[in-house]
């Protein structure tokens, strides 16, 4: 079951390389896409973290990644890169200056 806040395949292709890669000791239970979809769901709907739908990763996992990515400015970097890509599409200067 999908939600309106879920990333499309095309959106995921753009965002996936912007997420950090960590040395893995064991395979993750949840994909980064599932976790990011959980974050986007919470941000869009403004619900409590504990009120995430049951078909998403546990709220503690989603919140942990949200907290880590905020501290590492990952979400800010994603927004900046997406902003630059949109400006390039409409032939604007990356810096925002004419």
C-alpha positions in Angstrom: 0.0 0.0 0.0 1.5 3.3 -1.0 1.1 6.8 0.5 1.0 10.1 -1.3 4.3 11.0 0.5 6.1 7.9 -0.8 9.0 8.5 -3.2 8.5 7.5 -6.9 11.1 5.4 -8.6 12.4 8.5 -10.4 12.6 10.6 -7.2 14.4 7.7 -5.5 17.0 7.6 -8.3 17.9 11.2 -7.6 17.9 11.0 -3.8 19.5 7.6 -3.2 23.1 8.7 -4.2 22.8 11.7 -1.7 22.3 9.4 1.3 25.3 8.3 3.3 26.6 4.8 3.0 27.9 3.1 6.1 30.0 0.1 6.5 27.6 -2.8 7.1 28.1 -5.5 9.6 24.8 -7.2 8.8 22.1 -6.7 6.2 19.6 -4.0 7.2 16.0 -5.1 7.9 14.6 -1.9 6.3 15.8 -0.1 3.2 16.8 3.5 3.2 13.9 4.2 0.9 11.4 2.7 3.4 12.9 4.8 6.2 12.9 8.0 4.1 9.3 7.3 3.1 8.5 7.0 6.9 10.2 10.4 7.5 8.3 12.0 4.6 5.0 10.5 5.8 5.6 12.0 9.3 6.7 15.4 8.0 3.7 15.6 5.5 1.0 14.5 8.0 2.4 16.0 11.2 1.6 12.9 13.2 3.4 11.7 16.2 6.3 9.4 15.4 4.6 6.6 17.2 1.5 7.0 14.9 3.3 5.9 11.8 1.4 3.3 9.9 2.2 -0.3 10.9 3.4 -1.2 7.4 6.3 1.2 7.7 9.5 0.6 9.7 9.1 1.0 13.4 8.9 4.6 14.5 12.0 4.3 16.7 14.0 3.3 13.6 12.5 6.0 11.4 13.1 8.7 14.2 16.7 7.4 14.8 17.6 7.9 11.1 15.8 11.3 11.0 17.8 12.5 14.0 21.1 11.2 12.6 20.5 12.7 9.2 19.5 16.0 10.7 22.6 16.1 12.8 24.8 15.3 9.7 22.9 17.8 7.6 21.9 15.1 5.1 18.4 16.3 4.7 19.6 19.8 4.2 22.1 18.6 1.6 19.3 16.7 -0.2 17.1 19.8 -0.3 20.0 22.0 -1.5 20.9 19.5 -4.3 17.3 19.2 -5.4 17.0 23.0 -5.4 20.1 23.3 -7.6 18.7 20.6 -10.0 15.4 22.5 -10.4 17.2 25.8 -11.0 19.3 24.1 -13.8 16.1 22.7 -15.4 14.7 26.2 -15.7 18.1 27.6 -16.7 18.7 29.7 -13.6 22.1 30.3 -11.9 22.8 27.8 -9.2 23.6 30.5 -6.7 20.2 32.2 -7.2 21.8 35.4 -8.5 20.8 36.7 -12.0 
